[in-house]
Amino acid sequence: MRKFLMAAALVAFASNTIIGAEPAHAADGPTLTAVKKRGELICGVHQGRYGFAIADKKGKWKGLDVDVCKAVAAAVLGDGNKVKYIPLGSVQRFPALQSGQVDMLSRTTTITLTRDSALGLNFGPPTFYTGTGFMVRKKLGITKVDQLGGAAICVFPGSTTEKNIAALFKSKGMKMTPVVIENSKELVSAYMAGRCDVLAMDQAGLPGHQQYDAKTPSDHVILDGVYSKEPLAAGVRADDDQWFDITKWVVHALFNAEEWGITQANVDKMKASKDPNVTRLLGATGNLGKKIGLGKSWAYDAIKAVGNYGEVYDRNWGPPLNLARGVNELWTKGGLMYGFPMK
């Protein structure tokens, strides 16, 4: 009898807490509270990398990483323009996030085991897959990496690229001279001025510098091949699970919006869709936002601000860069971009 009563109690507990009960709406965490009180999201971005984050002459920022910041701001504050961008070098970026100088880091940052486990940070889903690439002056006659022995290579200090190059050259038994410069503009200028033979960075960043920073783009060649795995993602502090959930699910919302045909232009009409996945995402039915401390329209607001992931990609990597999506296509088209279920 005693065992029967205990078993009945466990069943009742399970039914109340797992099946029947609505999860409690947690109070706002420290980061969400600070952002709402401030009325502005502070986002750490690159100092200047075409396609990812670049400021024009009027100080207006654009790029894929910038759009991720805008999407989060829209989801949290209802306005994608309520963002303050802090340009950070590769050495500065992690201390800036750890110290609370920025609320999130959306700055061509590669997820690695060490960064994810030892720096007190959490990283969301990759927003771009790339790898180490090299650009050289055409007159040098270099056509492949194996010909770079003895070269002087311009590279950011403290970056995964710096470590990748060292490992690559060691594996090939070649020597090289790193020319490390923290400031993005100064690094590219050093290469263009001939202080180094090679400009090395994530390959996706090279076409922009070739197109916009070289006096004659055809004088420079981007070598074939990608020489590392660089899954780039936004990072947040590991002490605030709610904020991690918000930044993570905003990105998944952009992936899913593309898969389900939701665009910046049709997002209002899509609220009346017959697809429950779409109406649930846009807040027309249910209330997914409550589970992460946001309003019902959080995903709608994010999509309205920047569009779906495909629109973000095309806006920043279309003409004149014309960078093919490759593995950055949706999983339904043979790529790696995969939105988690929005339920």
C-alpha positions in Angstrom: 0.0 0.0 0.0 2.8 2.4 0.9 4.6 1.7 -2.4 1.3 2.3 -4.3 0.7 5.6 -2.6 4.3 6.8 -3.3 4.0 5.8 -6.9 0.6 7.6 -7.2 2.2 10.7 -5.7 5.1 10.6 -8.2 2.6 10.3 -11.1 0.6 13.2 -9.8 3.8 15.3 -9.4 5.0 14.5 -12.9 1.6 15.3 -14.4 1.5 18.7 -12.6 5.1 19.7 -13.2 5.8 18.3 -16.7 2.6 17.7 -18.6 -0.1 20.0 -17.2 1.7 23.0 -15.7 2.8 26.0 -17.8 6.5 26.8 -17.1 6.9 29.8 -14.8 8.0 33.0 -16.5 11.3 33.8 -14.9 12.2 37.3 -13.9 14.4 39.3 -16.3 18.1 38.3 -15.9 20.9 40.8 -15.4 21.7 41.5 -19.0 18.1 41.8 -20.2 17.4 44.1 -17.3 20.3 46.3 -18.1 19.5 46.5 -21.8 15.9 47.4 -21.2 16.8 50.0 -18.6 19.4 51.5 -20.9 17.1 51.3 -23.9 20.0 50.3 -26.1 21.9 47.1 -26.9 25.7 47.5 -26.8 27.3 45.2 -29.3 31.0 44.5 -29.9 31.9 44.3 -33.6 34.9 44.1 -35.9 36.9 47.3 -36.5 36.3 47.0 -40.2 35.7 43.8 -42.2 33.6 43.9 -45.4 30.6 41.7 -45.3 30.7 41.4 -41.5 31.0 44.8 -40.0 32.1 48.1 -41.6 31.2 51.7 -40.9 30.7 54.2 -43.7 31.9 57.8 -43.8 28.8 58.8 -41.8 29.5 56.2 -39.1 26.6 54.0 -40.1 27.4 50.3 -39.6 26.5 47.5 -41.9 27.4 43.8 -42.3 26.2 40.3 -41.3 27.5 40.6 -37.7 25.8 44.1 -37.5 22.5 42.6 -38.7 22.7 40.0 -35.9 23.0 42.8 -33.4 20.1 44.6 -35.0 17.9 41.4 -34.9 18.6 40.9 -31.2 17.9 44.6 -30.4 14.6 44.4 -32.3 13.6 41.2 -30.5 14.3 42.8 -27.1 13.5 46.4 -27.6 11.2 46.4 -30.6 13.7 48.5 -32.6 16.7 47.2 -34.6 18.2 50.7 -34.6 18.7 50.8 -30.8 22.2 49.5 -30.9 25.5 51.0 -29.9 28.4 49.5 -31.8 31.8 49.1 -30.2 34.6 48.3 -32.6 37.0 45.9 -31.0 40.4 44.4 -32.0 41.0 40.7 -31.7 42.9 41.1 -28.4 40.3 43.5 -26.9 37.1 41.6 -27.7 37.0 39.0 -25.0 37.9 41.3 -22.1 35.3 43.7 -23.3 32.6 41.0 -23.1 33.9 39.5 -19.9 33.9 42.9 -18.1 30.5 43.9 -19.3 31.6 46.7 -21.6 29.5 45.1 -24.3 26.3 43.0 -23.9 27.2 40.6 -26.8 30.1 40.0 -29.2 29.2 39.7 -32.8 32.6 40.0 -34.3 33.9 37.2 -36.7 34.7 35.1 -33.6 35.4 31.4 -34.1 34.0 28.9 -31.6 36.8 26.9 -30.1 36.9 24.5 -27.1 39.1 26.8 -25.1 37.0 29.9 -25.8 33.8 28.1 -25.0 35.1 26.4 -21.8 37.8 28.6 -20.2 36.8 32.2 -20.9 33.4 32.3 -19.2 31.6 32.7 -22.5 28.8 30.9 -24.4 28.4 30.9 -28.2 25.3 30.7 -30.2 24.7 28.8 -33.4 27.3 29.6 -36.1 26.1 32.5 -38.3 28.9 32.0 -40.9 31.3 29.2 -41.8 34.6 30.1 -43.3 38.3 29.3 -42.9 41.8 30.8 -43.1 42.7 32.2 -46.5 45.5 34.1 -48.1 45.8 37.0 -50.5 49.0 37.9 -52.3 50.2 40.4 -54.9 49.9 38.9 -58.4 53.4 40.0 -59.4 54.9 37.6 -57.0 53.7 34.7 -59.2 52.4 32.7 -56.2 49.5 30.4 -57.1 49.4 28.0 -54.1 50.2 27.9 -50.4 53.2 25.6 -50.8 55.0 28.6 -52.4 54.7 30.8 -49.4 57.8 29.6 -47.6 59.8 32.5 -46.1 57.0 35.0 -46.7 56.1 37.9 -44.4 52.4 37.5 -43.5 50.2 40.2 -42.1 47.8 38.8 -39.5 45.8 39.9 -36.5 47.4 39.0 -33.1 45.5 36.7 -30.8 43.3 35.4 -33.6 42.7 31.8 -34.6 44.2 32.7 -38.0 47.6 33.4 -36.3 47.6 30.0 -34.7 46.3 28.3 -37.9 49.1 29.8 -40.0 51.8 28.7 -37.5 50.4 25.1 -37.5 50.0 25.0 -41.3 53.6 26.2 -42.0 55.0 23.8 -39.4 53.2 20.9 -40.9 54.7 21.8 -44.3 58.2 22.4 -43.0 58.1 26.0 -44.1 59.2 29.2 -42.3 57.4 32.5 -42.3 57.6 35.9 -40.6 54.3 37.1 -38.9 53.6 40.8 -39.1 51.1 41.3 -36.3 49.0 44.4 -36.2 45.9 44.8 -34.0 44.1 47.6 -35.8 42.2 46.3 -38.9 42.7 49.3 -41.1 46.4 49.5 -40.3 46.9 45.8 -41.0 45.3 46.0 -44.4 47.2 49.2 -45.1 50.5 47.5 -44.2 49.8 44.7 -46.7 48.8 47.2 -49.5 52.0 49.2 -48.8 54.2 46.2 -49.2 55.2 45.7 -45.5 54.2 42.1 -45.9 53.9 39.6 -48.8 50.6 38.1 -47.7 47.4 39.1 -46.1 45.9 36.3 -44.0 42.4 36.2 -42.4 39.1 34.4 -42.7 38.9 33.8 -46.5 35.4 35.4 -46.6 37.0 38.7 -45.5 39.5 38.9 -48.3 37.2 39.8 -51.3 36.1 43.0 -49.7 39.7 44.2 -49.1 40.6 43.2 -52.6 37.6 45.0 -54.0 37.6 48.2 -51.9 41.0 48.7 -50.5 43.3 47.8 -53.4 44.0 50.6 -56.0 43.8 47.9 -58.6 41.9 44.8 -57.4 43.3 42.6 -60.2 46.8 43.2 -58.9 45.9 40.9 -56.0 45.1 37.2 -56.0 43.2 35.2 -53.4 44.7 31.7 -53.3 42.5 28.7 -53.7 41.7 26.6 -50.6 40.5 27.1 -47.1 43.0 26.0 -44.4 41.0 25.7 -41.2 37.5 25.4 -39.8 36.2 28.7 -38.6 32.5 28.5 -37.4 31.8 32.2 -36.5 29.2 32.9 -33.9 28.0 35.6 -31.5 29.2 35.2 -27.9 27.8 36.2 -24.5 28.8 35.9 -20.9 28.2 32.4 -19.5 26.7 33.7 -16.3 23.3 34.6 -17.8 21.4 31.7 -19.3 18.4 33.8 -20.2 20.5 36.2 -22.3 22.2 33.2 -24.0 18.8 31.8 -24.9 17.6 35.1 -26.4 20.7 35.6 -28.6 20.7 31.9 -29.6 17.0 31.7 -30.5 17.0 35.0 -32.5 19.5 33.5 -34.8 17.5 30.3 -35.1 14.5 32.4 -35.9 16.3 34.0 -38.9 17.3 30.5 -40.2 13.8 29.2 -39.9 12.3 32.3 -41.4 14.3 31.6 -44.6 13.3 28.0 -44.6 9.6 28.8 -44.2 9.6 31.6 -46.8 9.1 34.5 -44.3 10.8 37.7 -45.6 11.1 41.2 -44.4 8.5 42.2 -47.0 5.9 39.5 -46.4 6.2 39.0 -42.6 2.9 40.8 -42.0 1.0 38.7 -44.4 2.6 35.5 -43.1 1.0 36.0 -39.7 -2.2 34.7 -41.4 -0.4 31.6 -42.7 -2.0 28.1 -42.3 1.4 26.7 -41.2 1.4 26.4 -37.4 5.2 26.7 -37.4 5.0 30.1 -39.1 2.2 31.5 -36.9 3.9 30.2 -33.7 7.2 31.8 -34.7 5.6 35.2 -35.5 3.5 35.2 -32.3 0.1 35.0 -34.1 -0.5 31.8 -32.0 1.0 30.8 -28.7 3.6 32.7 -26.9 7.1 31.5 -27.4 8.6 34.8 -26.3 7.4 34.3 -22.7 9.7 31.3 -22.4 12.8 33.5 -22.9 11.5 36.6 -21.3 10.4 38.5 -24.4 7.1 39.6 -25.9 5.0 37.6 -28.4 6.3 39.6 -31.4 10.0 39.1 -30.6 10.7 37.0 -33.8 8.4 39.1 -35.9 10.3 42.2 -34.8 13.7 40.6 -35.6 12.6 39.5 -39.1 10.9 42.9 -39.8 14.2 44.6 -38.8 16.7 42.6 -40.9 14.8 40.0 -42.9 15.6 36.2 -42.9 19.1 34.8 -42.9 19.2 34.6 -46.7 18.3 38.2 -47.0 21.0 39.1 -44.5 23.5 37.1 -46.5 22.5 38.6 -49.9 22.5 42.1 -48.6 26.1 41.8 -47.3 27.7 39.3 -49.7 25.9 40.2 -53.0 27.4 42.5 -55.7 30.1 43.5 -56.0 31.5 40.8 -53.7 29.4 38.0 -55.1 30.5 35.5 -52.5 28.7 32.2 -53.1 26.9 30.8 -50.0 28.4 27.3 -50.2 28.1 25.7 -46.8 26.3 28.8 -45.6 23.2 27.6 -47.5 20.3 26.2 -45.6 20.4 22.5 -44.8 17.6 21.9 -47.2 19.9 23.1 -50.0 23.0 21.1 -49.0 24.4 23.7 -46.6 25.0 23.7 -42.8 22.5 26.4 -41.7 19.8 24.6 -39.7 17.2 26.3 -37.6 16.2 24.4 -34.4 12.5 23.6 -33.9 10.5 26.6 -32.7 8.0 24.9 -30.3 
